[in-house]
Amino acid sequence: MSFKRLDPEDFLISADSITAGAWTGNSPTLSKFFTSSVQVAGASGNYYVSVYQTGSTLDEAEVQFNIAFGNENGLGSVLYDSGISGKSPSSTVYGQFQNIVLGDENNSFVFGTTTPVTQSFYAITINRSKYKGNIFPGTLELRLNSASSTRYLTDNSNDTSVVTFNEAGRVYQIVSGTAGRATGTGSTNSGSYGLFLPDIGTILLNASALDLSFANGGIGLATSYASNTAGNNPGRLYTALSGAGYFNLNSQENVTSDYIFIRARNSEFNYSENPSFISGSTGEVLYDDFINAPQTFITTVGLYNDANELLAVAKLSKPLKKDFTKEALIRVKLDF
């Protein structure tokens, strides 16, 4: 085994962005939507719904995303305690995203430049296992069905030169359009169609905008605001989603790579340190060929620190012949 200290110029750090489809099988487009009949019929089905890519009874079904409904005053869902007003699953959902996104329970959601009087939203949360670093802005295409018409929604990342940040990271507006470019921004009364939060894999859809008629920019979703009754609001959005049958997303991951260049010059690493080549009594080399024309075969590169501790091992695909007439450059790549 031979050692050689690496120089600063032997190191190079590079960062690459890797994209892939956000759904099962790295597919960018989800065209079929299924729910669990057990969940929908249960108590939880009134305030959130898990959506799968297949209805198979085998182990093929995987949760792709979840739909939840949030309302500031707890409307659209049954109270936890009839003696305590305003506290229900919809108010809990609202409060959770208020803390995650706004970072302050006293702040209200602003869609575009408008703060809707009715603070309600539908939260679409992408299953964390379906994306790596974040969701890739500009790849969001969400279609919602309204009777015989379809509303096309996307984020406005390709139309925005200055990125807005909040407690959840980057935030973009959900607008009418495709591929990150707007053809419409929503209603002047209700604001944009929602917020796209790529760093936490979340889409908040503005209920007030979706409730408008199709002619006025919405989809006529008819969100239930009946006082503390099970309004099945997540089911309403699921019906609009499944009716349109198109949800496109890509995930994005920034991978940092550390390249280490190992140089074996013509005068280096030509002699073996295997004890069997040396006479135990005289210390002489046993083979004349190894004296006059030595050669070795490089098979492994080990990276050590100054304490002589082995940190990483790189294996060559095949032995690399080395003698005084040859030089070798081995590039080691460490991803993290």
C-alpha positions as CSV (number, residue, x, y, z in Angstrom):
1,M,0.0,0.0,0.0
2,S,1.4,3.4,-1.0
3,F,0.3,6.8,0.3
4,K,0.3,10.2,-1.4
5,R,-0.9,13.5,0.1
6,L,-3.5,15.3,-2.1
7,D,-3.0,18.9,-3.1
8,P,-5.8,21.6,-3.0
9,E,-5.9,21.5,-6.8
10,D,-6.9,17.9,-6.7
11,F,-10.3,18.8,-5.3
12,L,-13.3,20.1,-7.2
13,I,-16.8,20.7,-5.9
14,S,-19.7,20.7,-8.3
15,A,-23.5,21.1,-7.9
16,D,-26.1,19.5,-10.3
17,S,-29.9,19.8,-10.4
18,I,-31.7,16.5,-11.0
19,T,-35.4,16.4,-11.9
20,A,-37.8,13.6,-12.1
21,G,-41.6,13.0,-12.2
22,A,-43.2,13.4,-8.8
23,W,-45.6,10.4,-9.0
24,T,-45.1,6.7,-8.6
25,G,-42.7,5.3,-11.2
26,N,-41.1,8.8,-11.7
27,S,-44.1,9.7,-13.8
28,P,-44.6,13.5,-14.2
29,T,-48.4,13.2,-14.9
30,L,-51.1,11.7,-12.8
31,S,-54.2,11.0,-14.9
32,K,-56.2,8.6,-12.8
33,F,-57.2,9.2,-9.2
34,F,-58.5,6.8,-6.6
35,T,-59.5,7.0,-2.9
36,S,-60.0,4.5,-0.2
37,S,-63.6,3.7,0.4
38,V,-62.8,2.8,4.0
39,Q,-61.2,6.2,4.7
40,V,-63.9,8.2,2.8
41,A,-66.7,6.5,4.7
42,G,-64.9,7.0,8.0
43,A,-64.8,10.1,10.3
44,S,-61.6,11.4,8.8
45,G,-63.1,11.5,5.3
46,N,-65.0,14.6,6.2
47,Y,-61.8,16.7,6.6
48,Y,-59.1,15.0,4.5
49,V,-58.8,12.5,1.7
50,S,-55.8,10.5,0.5
51,V,-55.5,10.0,-3.2
52,Y,-53.9,7.0,-4.9
53,Q,-52.7,6.3,-8.4
54,T,-54.5,3.0,-8.8
55,G,-57.5,1.2,-7.3
56,S,-55.7,-2.1,-7.2
57,T,-56.3,-4.3,-4.2
58,L,-52.7,-5.5,-4.5
59,D,-49.7,-3.7,-2.9
60,E,-49.5,-1.4,-6.0
61,A,-51.5,1.5,-4.6
62,E,-49.5,4.3,-3.1
63,V,-50.7,7.6,-1.6
64,Q,-49.7,10.3,-4.1
65,F,-51.2,13.3,-2.3
66,N,-53.7,14.4,0.3
67,I,-56.5,16.9,0.2
68,A,-57.6,18.8,3.3
69,F,-59.9,21.7,3.9
70,G,-59.2,24.6,6.2
71,N,-61.4,27.4,7.5
72,E,-60.5,30.1,10.0
73,N,-63.8,29.7,11.9
74,G,-64.0,26.0,11.8
75,L,-66.9,25.9,9.3
76,G,-67.5,23.0,7.0
77,S,-66.8,20.3,9.7
78,V,-68.3,19.1,13.0
79,L,-67.1,20.7,16.2
80,Y,-64.9,18.7,18.5
81,D,-67.1,19.8,21.4
82,S,-70.5,21.3,20.9
83,G,-69.8,23.6,23.9
84,I,-66.7,25.1,22.3
85,S,-67.5,27.1,19.1
86,G,-65.1,27.4,16.2
87,K,-62.9,24.4,17.1
88,S,-63.2,21.7,14.5
89,P,-61.0,19.8,12.1
90,S,-61.2,22.6,9.5
91,S,-60.0,25.2,12.0
92,T,-57.2,22.8,13.0
93,V,-56.1,22.4,9.4
94,Y,-56.3,26.2,8.9
95,G,-54.2,26.8,12.1
96,Q,-51.5,24.3,11.1
97,F,-50.9,25.9,7.7
98,Q,-51.1,29.3,9.2
99,N,-48.2,28.5,11.4
100,I,-46.2,26.6,8.7
101,V,-46.7,29.1,6.0
102,L,-47.3,32.5,7.7
103,G,-45.5,31.8,11.0
104,D,-48.0,33.8,13.0
105,E,-51.5,32.8,14.1
106,N,-52.6,36.5,13.8
107,N,-51.8,36.8,10.1
108,S,-54.3,36.1,7.3
109,F,-53.7,34.4,3.9
110,V,-53.3,36.8,1.0
111,F,-53.9,35.4,-2.5
112,G,-52.3,37.7,-5.0
113,T,-52.9,41.1,-3.6
114,T,-56.3,40.2,-2.1
115,T,-57.2,39.0,1.4
116,P,-60.5,37.1,1.1
117,V,-63.1,37.9,3.7
118,T,-63.8,34.2,4.0
119,Q,-60.4,32.7,5.0
120,S,-60.7,29.2,3.5
121,F,-58.5,27.0,1.4
122,Y,-58.0,23.5,0.1
123,A,-54.6,22.1,0.9
124,I,-53.0,19.6,-1.5
125,T,-49.9,18.1,0.2
126,I,-47.7,15.9,-2.0
127,N,-46.6,12.7,-0.3
128,R,-43.1,13.3,1.0
129,S,-41.8,10.1,-0.5
130,K,-42.8,11.3,-4.0
131,Y,-40.3,14.1,-4.3
132,K,-36.7,14.6,-3.2
133,G,-35.5,18.1,-2.5
134,N,-38.5,20.1,-3.6
135,I,-41.1,20.5,-6.3
136,F,-39.8,22.0,-9.5
137,P,-41.4,25.4,-10.1
138,G,-42.9,25.8,-13.6
139,T,-43.9,22.1,-13.9
140,L,-47.2,22.4,-12.0
141,E,-50.2,21.9,-14.2
142,L,-53.5,21.2,-12.4
143,R,-56.8,20.8,-14.2
144,L,-60.2,21.1,-12.4
145,N,-63.4,20.1,-13.9
146,S,-66.5,22.3,-13.8
147,A,-69.6,20.6,-15.4
148,S,-68.5,20.4,-19.1
149,S,-65.6,22.9,-18.8
150,T,-62.1,22.6,-17.4
151,R,-60.0,25.2,-15.6
152,Y,-56.2,25.0,-16.3
153,L,-54.1,26.1,-13.3
154,T,-50.3,26.5,-13.0
155,D,-47.8,28.5,-10.9
156,N,-46.5,31.9,-12.1
157,S,-42.8,31.1,-11.6
158,N,-41.9,31.7,-15.2
159,D,-43.6,35.1,-15.1
160,T,-41.9,36.2,-11.9
161,S,-38.5,37.9,-11.8
162,V,-38.4,38.4,-8.0
163,V,-39.1,35.4,-5.9
164,T,-41.2,35.9,-2.7
165,F,-40.3,33.9,0.5
166,N,-42.3,33.2,3.6
167,E,-41.9,30.7,6.5
168,A,-42.3,27.8,4.2
169,G,-39.7,29.0,1.7
170,R,-40.4,30.1,-1.8
171,V,-44.0,31.0,-2.7
172,Y,-45.6,31.5,-6.0
173,Q,-49.2,32.4,-7.0
174,I,-51.5,29.8,-8.6
175,V,-52.9,31.3,-11.8
176,S,-54.8,30.3,-14.8
177,G,-52.4,29.0,-17.5
178,T,-49.9,26.2,-18.2
179,A,-46.2,25.5,-17.8
180,G,-45.6,28.3,-15.3
181,R,-47.1,31.1,-17.4
182,A,-50.3,32.9,-16.7
183,T,-53.2,33.5,-19.0
184,G,-55.3,34.8,-16.1
185,T,-54.7,35.7,-12.5
186,G,-58.1,35.1,-10.8
187,S,-60.8,37.4,-9.5
188,T,-60.4,40.9,-8.2
189,N,-62.7,40.1,-5.3
190,S,-61.1,36.8,-4.2
191,G,-57.5,37.1,-5.5
192,S,-55.4,34.4,-7.2
193,Y,-56.3,30.8,-7.2
194,G,-53.9,30.0,-4.4
195,L,-50.3,29.6,-3.3
196,F,-47.7,27.2,-4.6
197,L,-45.1,26.3,-2.0
198,P,-42.5,24.1,-3.8
199,D,-40.1,23.7,-0.8
200,I,-42.7,21.9,1.3
201,G,-44.6,20.2,-1.6
202,T,-47.9,22.0,-0.9
203,I,-50.5,23.7,-2.9
204,L,-53.1,25.9,-1.1
205,L,-56.1,26.6,-3.4
206,N,-58.2,29.6,-2.6
207,A,-61.7,28.4,-1.9
208,S,-63.3,31.8,-2.6
209,A,-61.8,31.8,-6.1
210,L,-62.9,28.3,-6.9
211,D,-66.4,28.9,-5.7
212,L,-67.0,31.5,-8.5
213,S,-68.9,30.4,-11.6
214,F,-66.8,29.3,-14.6
215,A,-67.8,32.5,-16.4
216,N,-66.4,34.6,-13.5
217,G,-63.1,32.7,-13.3
218,G,-63.9,29.8,-10.9
219,I,-65.2,26.3,-11.3
220,G,-68.5,26.6,-9.2
221,L,-67.0,24.4,-6.5
222,A,-69.8,25.3,-4.0
223,T,-67.7,24.9,-0.9
224,S,-69.9,24.1,2.1
225,Y,-69.7,26.8,4.8
226,A,-72.8,25.5,6.7
227,S,-72.2,26.0,10.4
228,N,-70.3,23.1,11.8
229,T,-71.7,20.3,9.7
230,A,-69.7,17.7,7.7
231,G,-69.6,19.5,4.4
232,N,-67.4,16.9,2.6
233,N,-65.3,19.7,1.1
234,P,-62.2,17.6,0.4
235,G,-64.5,15.3,-1.6
236,R,-65.7,18.2,-3.7
237,L,-62.2,19.1,-4.8
238,Y,-61.4,15.4,-5.4
239,T,-64.4,15.2,-7.7
240,A,-63.2,18.3,-9.7
241,L,-59.7,16.8,-9.9
242,S,-60.7,13.3,-10.9
243,G,-63.2,14.7,-13.4
244,A,-60.4,16.6,-15.3
245,G,-57.9,13.8,-14.9
246,Y,-54.6,15.7,-15.2
247,F,-52.1,16.7,-12.5
248,N,-48.5,17.3,-13.6
249,L,-45.5,17.8,-11.3
250,N,-41.8,17.2,-11.3
251,S,-39.5,17.0,-8.3
252,Q,-36.1,18.6,-8.1
253,E,-33.0,17.7,-6.2
254,N,-29.7,19.6,-5.9
255,V,-26.9,17.1,-5.6
256,T,-23.4,18.3,-4.6
257,S,-20.5,16.2,-5.8
258,D,-16.9,16.3,-4.6
259,Y,-14.5,15.3,-7.3
260,I,-11.1,14.1,-6.2
261,F,-8.4,13.6,-8.8
262,I,-5.8,10.9,-7.9
263,R,-2.7,11.2,-10.0
264,A,-0.2,8.4,-10.3
265,R,2.8,9.8,-12.1
266,N,5.3,7.7,-14.1
267,S,7.7,7.4,-11.2
268,E,5.0,6.5,-8.6
269,F,3.3,3.4,-7.5
270,N,5.4,1.0,-9.6
271,Y,6.6,-1.2,-6.8
272,S,4.6,-3.6,-4.8
273,E,4.7,-3.6,-1.0
274,N,3.6,-7.2,-0.8
275,P,6.0,-9.0,1.6
276,S,6.2,-12.0,-0.6
277,F,8.4,-10.1,-3.0
278,I,11.1,-9.5,-0.4
279,S,13.4,-12.0,1.2
280,G,12.6,-12.2,4.9
281,S,16.3,-12.8,5.8
282,T,18.2,-10.5,3.5
283,G,15.6,-7.9,2.5
284,E,16.4,-8.4,-1.2
285,V,13.9,-8.5,-4.0
286,L,13.3,-12.1,-4.9
287,Y,12.4,-11.5,-8.6
288,D,14.8,-9.9,-11.0
289,D,12.0,-8.8,-13.3
290,F,10.6,-6.7,-10.5
291,I,14.0,-5.0,-10.2
292,N,14.6,-4.2,-13.8
293,A,11.0,-3.7,-15.1
294,P,8.6,-3.4,-12.2
295,Q,4.9,-3.2,-12.7
296,T,1.9,-3.1,-10.5
297,F,-1.9,-3.3,-10.9
298,I,-4.0,-0.6,-9.3
299,T,-7.3,-2.0,-8.1
300,T,-8.4,0.2,-5.2
301,V,-8.1,3.8,-4.0
302,G,-8.5,4.6,-0.3
303,L,-9.0,8.1,1.0
304,Y,-7.5,8.8,4.5
305,N,-7.4,11.8,6.8
306,D,-4.4,13.1,8.7
307,A,-5.1,10.6,11.5
308,N,-4.6,7.8,9.1
309,E,-8.3,6.9,9.3
310,L,-9.9,5.4,6.2
311,L,-12.8,7.6,5.1
312,A,-13.8,6.2,1.7
313,V,-12.9,3.4,-0.7
314,A,-13.2,3.5,-4.5
315,K,-13.0,0.3,-6.5
316,L,-11.8,0.3,-10.1
317,S,-13.9,-1.7,-12.6
318,K,-10.8,-3.6,-13.6
319,P,-7.1,-3.6,-12.5
320,L,-5.1,-0.8,-14.0
321,K,-1.6,-1.7,-15.1
322,K,1.1,0.7,-13.9
323,D,4.9,0.9,-14.7
324,F,7.5,3.6,-15.4
325,T,6.2,4.2,-18.9
326,K,2.6,5.0,-17.8
327,E,0.8,7.6,-15.8
328,A,-2.7,7.3,-14.4
329,L,-5.4,9.8,-13.5
330,I,-8.3,8.4,-11.5
331,R,-11.3,10.6,-10.8
332,V,-13.2,9.8,-7.6
333,K,-16.7,11.2,-7.2
334,L,-18.4,11.6,-3.9
335,D,-22.1,12.6,-3.9
336,F,-23.8,14.1,-0.8
